[in-house]
């Protein structure tokens, strides 16, 4: 080859930019926990960079380069469709019919290269791409109606541009006589076809960059929200650790009276000593004891303030929330700990149910329960497994968190969920008590027990608003 054309340079540069975006995105997201469906757009971004690389190298590689380019370009469009489908329906499977149709398309397109006129082959390819672009427009508009995100609106516009370019190129194929078109390479087209093609390429690349910014923004927002949640959880646990040791943790009034009895007893004792010392004229430590009186009084006031904040849980607004999103949110927080401790996570059952709940509070419940299981398994030798099992019965959804640890001691089991009752040596029981309180406020039930095969089981049952469409 004597020279490199301008078209080749642009294709290769676009491929390099997309590959760089792919590598940087993987680096940013490598510490995050991703379900299968969240990876479709990354597969597409990688495929598109390979496609443009192959298009740019097609004058050197010949027909094998064009075959690779066409296949990876098709994969990039299919990946976009599957990604939008996952965000709309939470379905992460790849339909068998889609795989079969893609294989048939590639074979038919390459067969047409040898046996059909250029205009027939090119029209066939452009029509398929046009149909896919139209599907992407419809799917992105539906997603925008749910998310109301500016990135999704921009994504929809890029698909509109791509479909318009496909339509224009399809029309131009019939306007331009086939005899004036060099059919050996996509890089040898009339000037006006080249202009439309580059508008198409830019829009196609923009669609992936838009999805990338949308996912990264969603991830960063989620991390900020979870950081705030963990801080609030720690503050709440610190406050609740001062609540009484009474065995009726579900009764706020009893807990308040029992906890306040400790500083009030100190107040009474110091008052008696002060009275005795004043009576006997031994006033040397009077200032110190008065200071203790004020400190204990201040402690009582702070305890009441924390209890007042806790009672506000009842007034938190509830909304429709998908259980799978709540579970994924909790696992996103705990993923580093699961990995660090070599714990395998297993899930069974269907989590596609809608709850009427305050999502942050329900997520906090699962963070507490799974975190407890991690703490137990972290000191255990051998295989470590946490199993999340979901089942529904009528209008009730039950999620079980089962670990393969040593289980719960019988003498502790009956009191779990109450203040200062914990199976951990240094535990305060506040996390389970708070989880039970939140579940009670959502008209659900909370149970703890030992699994027949060994290990502890924590069960959370919540009313179902409706079952999501499969």
Buried (B, 14 or more C-beta within 10 A) or exposed (E): EEEEBEBBEBBBEBBBBBBEBBEEBEEBBEEBBBBEBBBBBBBBBBBBBBBBBBBBBBBEBEEEBBBBBBBBBBBBBBBBBBBBBBBEBBBBEBEEEEEEEBEEBBEBBBEBBEEBEBBEBBBBBBEBBBEBBBBBBEBBBBBBEEBEBEBBBBBBBBBBBBBBBBBBBBEBBEEBEEEEBEBEBBBBBBEEBBEBBBBBBBBBBBBBBBBBBBBBEEBEEBEEEBEEBEEEBEEBBEBBEBBBBBBEBBEBEBBBEBBBEBBBEBBEEBEEBBEEBEEEEEEEEEEEBEEBBEEBEEBBEEBEEBBEEBEEBEEEEBEEBBBBBBBBBBBBBBBEBBEEBEBEBEBEBBBBBBBBBBBBBBBBBBBBBBBBBBBBBBEBEEEBBBBBBBEBEEEBBBBBBBBBBBBBEEEBBEBBBBBBBBBEEEBBBBBBBBBBBBBBBBEBBBBBBBBEEEBBBBBBBBBBBEEBEE
